[in-house]
């Protein structure tokens, strides 16, 4: 039977990648000024920056609901497909639970908890899409991609912790100290949760390169099939410098893919955040 790959909107894959691999998206929601809008369709990161600048607070986000999933899953099942659906980590959102509830009702749907977010999730989605193109069954894709989630390495370096403070993820004192000392924290995704990593210090452009160096240099456990550079509102110069640093350290990556982070990472981390995301062997 044909297999349809679906993801929620937090995977941060570009329109070009979604079209190339025929991946469908179920949007989460962003709530601003008492209006609920669909992530990526009715609201974009630029809207979040504007909202925060104007209101001094973050918008809230909410999960795709069971009804959303029932509509999508039923549609593709009626077209003769089995479905493999990928979600943001169940520790971040109730989206995964809602997808599982709908999948149980519809049948023929396998739901992968990515244990990640952004293109950490996107890496699993693309792997599943390639397996589907190779004719693998939905069960095979589900099992292999679930195992793969344990090998995905996702992290971001953050220019300012203002958004982390506004979101209640650090204290006012910690925010004041970080800004005073020009600290740039690294946020790592481990065991399905966001955790604080190393704190860098100095200019963000230089910090980005140091971060890439420490993530990649001297390692022999990296799958060189692809790596993502995922960022929020970073300059073209900084992104290109990161790309060149990756090529310097690991010239044998088959793909270096750049994507702009969507509303989830934007809401958590704010502008000028950049991460490199890849799979370990």
C-alpha positions in Angstrom: 0.0 0.0 0.0 1.1 3.6 -0.7 2.5 5.5 2.3 1.8 9.2 3.0 4.3 11.1 5.2 2.8 13.9 7.3 4.3 16.1 9.9 3.1 18.9 12.2 4.3 22.4 11.4 7.2 22.4 13.9 9.5 20.4 11.6 10.6 23.7 9.9 11.1 22.1 6.5 11.2 24.5 3.6 8.4 24.7 1.0 10.9 23.2 -1.5 11.6 20.2 0.7 8.0 19.6 1.4 7.2 19.6 -2.3 10.2 17.5 -3.3 9.2 14.7 -0.8 5.4 15.2 -1.0 5.1 15.8 2.7 1.9 17.2 4.1 1.7 19.5 7.2 -0.7 19.8 10.1 -0.3 23.2 11.6 -0.1 24.0 15.3 -1.7 27.3 16.5 -0.3 30.6 17.7 -2.5 32.9 19.8 -1.9 36.7 19.6 -4.3 39.4 20.6 -7.0 36.8 21.4 -6.8 35.6 17.8 -5.9 32.0 17.1 -3.9 31.5 13.9 -2.5 28.5 12.1 1.3 28.3 12.2 2.9 28.8 8.8 -0.4 29.6 7.1 -1.9 32.6 8.9 1.1 33.6 11.1 4.9 33.7 10.5 7.9 34.5 12.6 7.9 38.1 11.5 4.5 38.5 13.1 5.9 37.2 16.4 8.7 39.7 16.3 6.3 42.5 15.7 3.9 41.3 18.4 6.7 41.0 21.0 8.2 44.5 20.1 4.7 46.0 20.4 3.4 44.2 23.5 6.5 43.2 25.4 5.3 39.6 25.9 5.3 36.4 23.9 2.3 34.9 22.1 1.1 31.6 23.3 1.1 28.4 21.2 -1.4 25.5 21.2 -1.5 22.0 19.9 -3.1 20.7 16.7 -6.3 19.2 18.1 -7.9 15.8 17.5 -10.4 17.1 15.0 -7.5 18.6 12.9 -5.9 15.2 12.8 -9.1 13.3 12.1 -9.7 15.4 9.0 -6.2 14.9 7.6 -5.9 11.3 8.5 -9.3 10.4 7.1 -8.6 12.2 3.8 -5.4 10.4 3.1 -6.8 7.0 4.2 -9.7 7.5 1.7 -7.1 8.1 -1.0 -5.7 4.7 -0.3 -2.7 5.5 1.8 -1.3 4.2 5.0 0.1 7.1 7.0 3.3 7.8 9.0 2.9 11.0 11.0 5.7 12.9 12.8 5.2 15.1 15.8 7.2 17.5 18.0 8.4 15.8 21.2 5.6 14.8 23.4 7.4 16.6 26.3 6.9 19.9 24.5 3.2 19.6 23.4 0.0 17.6 23.6 0.1 17.5 19.8 1.5 13.9 19.8 -1.2 12.7 22.2 -3.9 14.2 20.0 -2.4 12.6 16.9 -2.3 9.2 18.6 -6.0 9.5 19.7 -7.0 10.3 16.1 -4.8 7.6 14.6 -6.4 5.0 16.9 -9.9 6.0 15.7 -8.9 6.1 12.0 -6.6 3.1 11.7 -3.7 2.6 9.4 -1.8 5.5 10.9 1.6 5.3 12.6 2.6 8.2 14.8 6.3 8.9 15.5 7.2 10.9 18.5 10.3 12.8 17.2 11.6 13.5 20.7 12.8 16.7 19.1 11.6 20.0 17.4 12.4 22.1 14.4 14.7 20.4 11.8 15.7 17.8 14.5 12.2 16.6 13.8 12.7 17.4 10.1 15.6 15.0 9.8 13.4 12.1 10.9 10.6 13.3 8.5 13.0 13.4 5.5 14.3 10.0 6.4 10.8 8.6 6.5 10.0 10.3 3.2 13.0 8.7 1.5 12.0 5.3 2.8 8.5 5.9 1.5 9.9 6.7 -1.9 11.9 3.5 -1.7 8.7 1.5 -1.3 9.0 0.6 2.4 5.9 -0.1 4.4 4.4 2.3 7.0 5.3 -0.1 9.8 9.0 -0.3 8.6 9.2 3.5 8.3 7.6 3.9 11.8 10.0 1.5 13.4 13.2 2.7 11.8 12.4 6.4 12.3 11.4 5.9 15.9 14.9 4.3 16.4 16.5 7.1 14.5 15.1 9.8 16.9 17.7 8.6 19.5 20.5 9.5 17.1 19.5 13.1 16.1 21.6 15.8 17.6 19.8 19.2 17.8 21.1 22.4 19.4 20.9 26.1 19.0 23.0 29.1 20.1 20.9 32.1 21.3 21.9 35.7 20.9 19.7 37.1 23.6 17.9 35.4 26.4 15.1 38.0 26.4 12.6 35.6 24.8 13.7 32.8 27.2 13.0 35.2 30.1 9.7 36.4 28.7 8.7 32.7 28.3 9.5 32.0 32.0 12.5 29.8 31.1 15.0 31.8 33.1 14.8 34.3 36.0 15.1 38.1 35.8 18.4 37.9 37.6 19.8 35.3 35.1 18.6 37.4 32.2 20.2 40.6 33.6 23.5 38.8 34.3 23.6 37.2 30.8 22.9 40.5 29.1 25.5 42.3 31.3 28.2 39.7 30.5 27.1 39.2 26.9 26.5 35.5 27.4 25.1 33.5 24.5 23.6 30.2 25.8 23.5 27.0 23.8 20.1 25.2 24.0 20.3 21.4 23.5 17.5 18.9 22.9 18.1 15.8 25.0 15.7 13.1 26.0 12.9 15.0 24.3 13.4 18.2 26.3 15.2 21.5 25.9 18.2 21.8 28.2 20.8 24.5 28.8 24.2 23.8 27.4 27.4 25.7 27.3 27.3 29.5 27.7 29.4 31.3 25.1 30.6 34.9 25.5 31.1 37.7 23.0 29.9 38.7 19.6 27.2 36.4 18.2 28.9 36.1 14.8 32.1 34.8 16.4 30.1 32.7 18.9 28.3 30.9 16.0 31.6 29.8 14.5 32.9 28.6 17.9 29.7 26.7 18.4 30.0 24.9 15.1 33.7 24.2 15.7 32.9 22.5 19.0 29.9 20.6 17.7 31.7 19.1 14.7 35.5 19.1 15.1 37.3 15.8 15.8 34.2 13.6 15.6 33.8 10.3 13.8 30.3 9.5 14.8 28.4 11.8 12.5 26.3 10.6 9.6 27.4 12.8 6.7 24.2 12.4 4.6 22.9 15.8 5.6 23.1 18.7 8.1 20.7 21.5 8.7 21.5 25.1 9.4 18.3 26.4 11.0 18.1 30.0 12.1 15.8 32.9 13.1 16.4 36.1 11.3 20.2 35.7 11.1 22.1 37.8 8.5 23.1 36.2 5.2 26.7 36.8 6.1 26.5 34.9 9.4 24.7 32.0 7.8 27.2 31.8 4.9 30.1 31.9 7.4 28.6 29.0 9.3 28.2 27.1 6.0 31.9 27.7 5.2 32.9 26.6 8.7 31.0 23.3 8.2 32.6 22.7 4.9 36.0 23.4 6.4 35.5 20.9 9.2 33.3 18.3 7.4 33.7 18.8 3.6 32.1 15.4 3.0 28.5 16.3 4.0 26.3 15.3 1.0 23.8 18.1 1.8 24.0 21.3 3.8 20.4 22.5 4.0 19.5 26.0 5.3 16.0 26.6 6.7 14.4 29.5 8.6 12.9 28.4 11.9 9.2 28.6 12.3 7.0 30.0 15.0 8.0 27.4 17.7 11.7 28.1 17.8 11.1 31.8 17.3 8.8 31.9 20.3 11.2 30.0 22.5 14.5 31.7 21.4 13.9 34.9 19.6 15.8 36.5 16.7 19.4 35.7 15.8 19.3 32.2 17.0 21.1 29.5 14.9 21.5 25.8 15.2 23.2 23.0 13.3 21.2 19.7 13.4 22.4 16.3 12.2 22.3 12.6 12.7 24.8 10.5 14.6 25.9 7.1 13.2 
